[in-house]
Amino acid sequence: RQVRAPKGKVEKNIEIPLEVPKSTVIVLFNREMKYTLKEAYTINILGNILTNRYTKTIREEQGGTYGVGTSSNLSPVNNSWLFLFGFDTNPQDEKRLTERAHAELNKVVTEGPREKDFNKVKEYMLKQHAQNLRENSYWMNIIKSDVLGYGDNNTDYENIVNGITLDDMKKFTKKLFNGKNIIEVTMTGVVEDETK
């Protein structure tokens, strides 16, 4: 049975007892989308761009967290896309950092990725692919994907990635983040009052 994320906007705040106060924020965007290699690779590029952006803005500029984890994926199993970001921080910094993370994402959606960031990520992905070609584990995953019927993820990799333009990226990003399906979960660790 395939599990699908709920539709619409969902917000959940959970308090849990901890010895040290801490907040964990997880925000997930999702939608149904037909799987193609070009769109899967475009999503990978976007995910890497956002990871780099969050590292620069949320971790280095804002402080208050060791880093923002991200995941971006288009599934060939159920033709669904998801992107999530999450981070740990102090409860007093939770709102400020969450707002900044949303603001950075909205900036990429409305203005598109910066050209230098886009080119840097594509160059990295092509370099990484060249290294992967020498790894047995990479070829095992390629064979597994083909056997499961998800297609050949290797043959045209370089041509597809090189063919993705910045304009493609801008249009695609606006299409992805339509604001309809968003899940935001905040888990706040509160120190229990031992005098009670």
Secondary structure, 3 states (H helix, E strand, C coil): CCCCCCCCEEEEEEEEECCCCEEEEEEEEEEECCCCHHHHHHHHHHHHHHHHHHHHHHHHHHCCCCCCEEEEEEECCCCEEEEEEEEEECHHHHHHHHHHHHHHHHHHHHHCCCHHHHHHHHHHHHHHHHHHCCCHHHHHHHHHHHHCCCCCCCCCHHHHHHHCCHHHHHHHHHHHCCCCCEEEEEEEEECCCCCC
